[in-house]
Amino acid sequence: MSTFMSLGEAIASAVHDGDSVAIEGFTHLIPHAAAHEVIRQRRRDLTLVRMTPDIVYDQMIGMGCAEKLVFSWGGNPGVGSLHRFRDAVERGWPHPLTLEEHAHAAMANAYAAGAAGLPFALFRGYLGVDLPKVNPNIRRVTCPFTGEELAAVPALRPDVAIVHAQKADRDGNVLIEGILGVQKEAVLAAKRAIVTVEEIVDDFGPRSPNAVILPSWTLTAVVEVPGGAYPSYAHGYYDRDNAFYLGWDAIARDREAFMAWMKANVLGQGPEAFAAHGRRAAA
C-alpha cells in the first residue's frame, strides 16, 4: 500500500545508487520536482530509463547522476538537442554515458512485458532499420505457430518508477488524466513506485473517459507537490512554459552556465521551490 511522504523521504527511501530509474510522463505530467530531488540527494550510477528523455534528463545527466540511458528519443521538444546529454556522449563530461537506444514501440512493449511479469516483449518491428546493429538487446525470434519472424527486446523492470499525476485520494489511489504515456505500465513494471501529485482530495469527482487510476497497492509513496511537473504542464492545472524550453538551450550549451543555473535553481533550493513556478502559472 502507498504511504504519504515528503518528497525528500520518498526519494531517500526508494532511489539508491546504482538503481534503474524510469521517470515517465508524455508531453505533460513530467515529474521535474522529483528528478530535482534525486539530483539534490546526489544519487550516482543510475540507469535512467525514459521513452522521451528531455530537459529533466539533460539536468540529471549533466549533474552526474547517470551511468546509462535506455531511451527511444532524446531532445529538447520543439527546440533542438540536449546539450548536457551530447556533452556526456561526445566528450565524456561529467563522465561517459552508455546508451541503449530503442524505437518507441519497443519501449512501450517492453514496459508492458515488465508489467505482465514476462521476460521479454514480442512485437512486429525493426524491419529495414539499423538499430539492431548497435543494440545487442534487439533480437529476432520465430513464432512457433506461424513461422513468422518477430522482434524481441528484454522486458523493462526498473527498480524505481517515478511519475506525476493530478490527484491522489486519502487512501493513496492516484488519478491521471489528459494525454497518457506509459505511466501505468512503468509503475506496474517497477519494484518501487513514487507518484507526485498536484493535490490530495477526498473524492476524484467526474473523470474523463481516458482517465487512469493507479490503485494504492501499486505505489510505494505518494507525495503532494503542487507544480511538480513545471515547466511541463499538468492538464487542468497549469500550462507548459514554452519560454523555459527555449531558454534552456542557451543555459545547457555552456558547462559553467549550466552548473550556475543548477546551483541557483535546484541545489540551493528546497524540494518545492522550483515547483512554485508551476503554482504561480496556475494562479
Stockholm file with secondary structure:
# STOCKHOLM 1.0

chainA/1-283         MSTFMSLGEAIASAVHDGDSVAIEGFTHLIPHAAAHEVIRQRRRDLTLVRMTPDIVYDQMIGMGCAEKLVFSWGGNPGVGSLHRFRDAVERGWPHPLTLEEHAHAAMANAYAAGAAGLPFALFRGYLGVDLPKVNPNIRRVTCPFTGEELAAVPALRPDVAIVHAQKADRDGNVLIEGILGVQKEAVLAAKRAIVTVEEIVDDFGPRSPNAVILPSWTLTAVVEVPGGAYPSYAHGYYDRDNAFYLGWDAIARDREAFMAWMKANVLGQGPEAFAAHGRRAAA
#=GR chainA/1-283 SS CCEECCHHHHHHHHCCTTCEEEECCSSBCCCHHHHHHHHHTTCCSEEEEESSCCHHHHHHHHTTCEEEEEESCCSBTTTBCCHHHHHHHHHCSSSCCEEEECCHHHHHHHHHHHHTTCSEEEESCCCSCSHHHHCTTCEEEECTTTCCEEEEEECCCCSEEEEEEEEEETTSCEEECSSCCSHHHHHHHSSEEEEEEEEEESCCCSCCTTCEEECGGGCSEEEECTTTTTTSBBTTTBCCCHHHHHHHHHHHHSHHHHHHHHIIIIITSCTTTTTHHHHHHHC
#=GC SS_cons         CCEECCHHHHHHHHCCTTCEEEECCSSBCCCHHHHHHHHHTTCCSEEEEESSCCHHHHHHHHTTCEEEEEESCCSBTTTBCCHHHHHHHHHCSSSCCEEEECCHHHHHHHHHHHHTTCSEEEESCCCSCSHHHHCTTCEEEECTTTCCEEEEEECCCCSEEEEEEEEEETTSCEEECSSCCSHHHHHHHSSEEEEEEEEEESCCCSCCTTCEEECGGGCSEEEECTTTTTTSBBTTTBCCCHHHHHHHHHHHHSHHHHHHHHIIIIITSCTTTTTHHHHHHHC
//
